[in-house]
Amino acid sequence: MRNTDAIIFVIDSCKEDRIEEAKLELFNISKYRGAVKIPILILANKQDLPGALSVRNIEAQLGLDQLWPEAPIYCQATCGITGEGLEEGMDKLHEFILQRRNFDKCQGLRRVTSKHDVRPAKIKWKVKRSNSYLF
């Protein structure tokens, strides 16, 4: 989980029987020390199909409040075929990442000890892409 900016978690909205399995996977991810404040985007896919669970129902069944009380979480209804909802979800995730980076950046500033000492601490931003997937 080091150097992770965000987590994107895709759920099949039509398979209510697999929501418990998804909840278990989210719980396993939440056990990592660094995952406490990582922004999470949950894509509730297949919303175009009849019988798809609503976003509110998915949020309730996953128990997101208990898993990550401190992390910003956003659940977005999507359709992978048409792309509907993906842009809105990515925009929200981008907003969360910027908020977290600004917070981390403010935490990295040194305390000013005199009026002549106003140099911020050196902050290096490093983006590392991960190719790991959980199946």
Number of C-alpha atoms within 10 A of each C-alpha: 13 9 12 14 21 19 16 15 15 15 20 18 27 19 12 16 9 13 17 12 12 17 18 13 14 17 17 11 17 16 12 11 10 13 20 16 17 21 25 22 22 21 25 26 25 22 22 16 11 9 12 18 20 15 20 12 13 21 18 11 14 19 14 18 12 9 17 20 11 13 17 19 21 19 21 24 23 26 18 15 9 10 10 17 17 17 12 13 20 16 11 19 23 16 12 22 18 13 14 19 13 12 11 12 16 11 11 13 14 13 12 11 8 7 6 7 10 12 10 13 12 10 10 7 9 7 9 10 9 9 5 6 5 6 4
